[in-house]
Amino acid sequence: MSVAINEQWQTDHDDDFVIVVSEEEYLAAAKRALDDLGLTYAELEKQAAEGCFTSAQARALWVSIGGTVGL
Protein backbone atom coordinates (compact mmCIF):
# COMPACT_ATOMS: atom_id res chain seq x y z
CA MET A 1 0.00 0.00 0.00
CA SER A 2 1.34 3.42 -0.82
CA VAL A 3 0.00 6.65 0.60
CA ALA A 4 1.05 10.28 0.73
CA ILE A 5 2.45 11.23 4.11
CA ASN A 6 0.54 14.10 5.72
CA GLU A 7 2.33 13.98 9.03
CA GLN A 8 5.12 11.98 10.54
CA TRP A 9 5.87 11.77 14.23
CA GLN A 10 8.77 10.21 16.02
CA THR A 11 7.99 8.11 19.07
CA ASP A 12 9.98 7.54 22.23
CA HIS A 13 11.95 4.88 20.37
CA ASP A 14 14.67 5.97 17.97
CA ASP A 15 13.51 3.74 15.11
CA ASP A 16 9.70 4.06 15.40
CA PHE A 17 7.63 6.51 13.38
CA VAL A 18 3.91 7.13 13.20
CA ILE A 19 2.67 8.16 9.76
CA VAL A 20 -0.70 9.90 9.68
CA VAL A 21 -2.90 9.74 6.58
CA SER A 22 -6.47 10.82 6.00
CA GLU A 23 -9.29 8.27 5.92
CA GLU A 24 -9.75 8.95 2.20
CA GLU A 25 -6.07 8.26 1.50
CA TYR A 26 -6.17 5.07 3.58
CA LEU A 27 -9.24 3.78 1.74
CA ALA A 28 -7.80 4.69 -1.66
CA ALA A 29 -4.53 2.90 -0.82
CA ALA A 30 -6.40 -0.17 0.40
CA LYS A 31 -8.48 -0.24 -2.80
CA ARG A 32 -5.34 0.10 -4.96
CA ALA A 33 -3.68 -2.75 -3.08
CA LEU A 34 -6.75 -4.95 -3.57
CA ASP A 35 -6.86 -4.03 -7.26
CA ASP A 36 -3.16 -4.89 -7.61
CA LEU A 37 -3.93 -8.36 -6.24
CA GLY A 38 -7.06 -8.73 -8.36
CA LEU A 39 -9.21 -9.21 -5.25
CA THR A 40 -12.23 -7.60 -3.69
CA TYR A 41 -12.34 -6.92 0.03
CA ALA A 42 -15.00 -9.64 0.36
CA GLU A 43 -12.72 -12.17 -1.37
CA LEU A 44 -9.80 -11.24 0.88
CA GLU A 45 -12.04 -11.46 3.94
CA LYS A 46 -13.19 -14.94 2.85
CA GLN A 47 -9.58 -16.07 2.43
CA ALA A 48 -8.85 -14.84 5.94
CA ALA A 49 -11.88 -16.64 7.37
CA GLU A 50 -10.76 -19.87 5.70
CA GLY A 51 -7.13 -19.32 6.67
CA CYS A 52 -6.09 -19.94 3.07
CA PHE A 53 -4.63 -16.97 1.20
CA THR A 54 -3.89 -17.00 -2.52
CA SER A 55 -0.50 -15.37 -1.94
CA ALA A 56 1.83 -14.02 0.70
CA GLN A 57 0.89 -10.54 -0.53
CA ALA A 58 -2.80 -11.23 0.13
CA ARG A 59 -2.01 -12.37 3.66
CA ALA A 60 0.17 -9.32 4.28
CA LEU A 61 -2.59 -7.06 3.01
CA TRP A 62 -5.08 -8.71 5.36
CA VAL A 63 -2.71 -8.12 8.26
CA SER A 64 -2.59 -4.46 7.21
CA ILE A 65 -6.26 -3.76 6.49
CA GLY A 66 -8.29 -6.71 7.77
CA GLY A 67 -11.33 -5.60 9.71
CA THR A 68 -10.62 -1.91 9.24
CA VAL A 69 -12.45 -1.21 5.99
CA GLY A 70 -15.55 -2.46 4.26
CA LEU A 71 -14.72 -1.96 0.61
C-alpha positions as CSV (number, residue, x, y, z in Angstrom):
1,M,0.0,0.0,0.0
2,S,1.3,3.4,-0.8
3,V,0.0,6.7,0.6
4,A,1.1,10.3,0.7
5,I,2.4,11.2,4.1
6,N,0.5,14.1,5.7
7,E,2.3,14.0,9.0
8,Q,5.1,12.0,10.5
9,W,5.9,11.8,14.2
10,Q,8.8,10.2,16.0
11,T,8.0,8.1,19.1
12,D,10.0,7.5,22.2
13,H,12.0,4.9,20.4
14,D,14.7,6.0,18.0
15,D,13.5,3.7,15.1
16,D,9.7,4.1,15.4
17,F,7.6,6.5,13.4
18,V,3.9,7.1,13.2
19,I,2.7,8.2,9.8
20,V,-0.7,9.9,9.7
21,V,-2.9,9.7,6.6
22,S,-6.5,10.8,6.0
23,E,-9.3,8.3,5.9
24,E,-9.7,9.0,2.2
25,E,-6.1,8.3,1.5
26,Y,-6.2,5.1,3.6
27,L,-9.2,3.8,1.7
28,A,-7.8,4.7,-1.7
29,A,-4.5,2.9,-0.8
30,A,-6.4,-0.2,0.4
31,K,-8.5,-0.2,-2.8
32,R,-5.3,0.1,-5.0
33,A,-3.7,-2.7,-3.1
34,L,-6.8,-5.0,-3.6
35,D,-6.9,-4.0,-7.3
36,D,-3.2,-4.9,-7.6
37,L,-3.9,-8.4,-6.2
38,G,-7.1,-8.7,-8.4
39,L,-9.2,-9.2,-5.3
40,T,-12.2,-7.6,-3.7
41,Y,-12.3,-6.9,0.0
42,A,-15.0,-9.6,0.4
43,E,-12.7,-12.2,-1.4
44,L,-9.8,-11.2,0.9
45,E,-12.0,-11.5,3.9
46,K,-13.2,-14.9,2.8
47,Q,-9.6,-16.1,2.4
48,A,-8.8,-14.8,5.9
49,A,-11.9,-16.6,7.4
50,E,-10.8,-19.9,5.7
51,G,-7.1,-19.3,6.7
52,C,-6.1,-19.9,3.1
53,F,-4.6,-17.0,1.2
54,T,-3.9,-17.0,-2.5
55,S,-0.5,-15.4,-1.9
56,A,1.8,-14.0,0.7
57,Q,0.9,-10.5,-0.5
58,A,-2.8,-11.2,0.1
59,R,-2.0,-12.4,3.7
60,A,0.2,-9.3,4.3
61,L,-2.6,-7.1,3.0
62,W,-5.1,-8.7,5.4
63,V,-2.7,-8.1,8.3
64,S,-2.6,-4.5,7.2
65,I,-6.3,-3.8,6.5
66,G,-8.3,-6.7,7.8
67,G,-11.3,-5.6,9.7
68,T,-10.6,-1.9,9.2
69,V,-12.5,-1.2,6.0
70,G,-15.6,-2.5,4.3
71,L,-14.7,-2.0,0.6
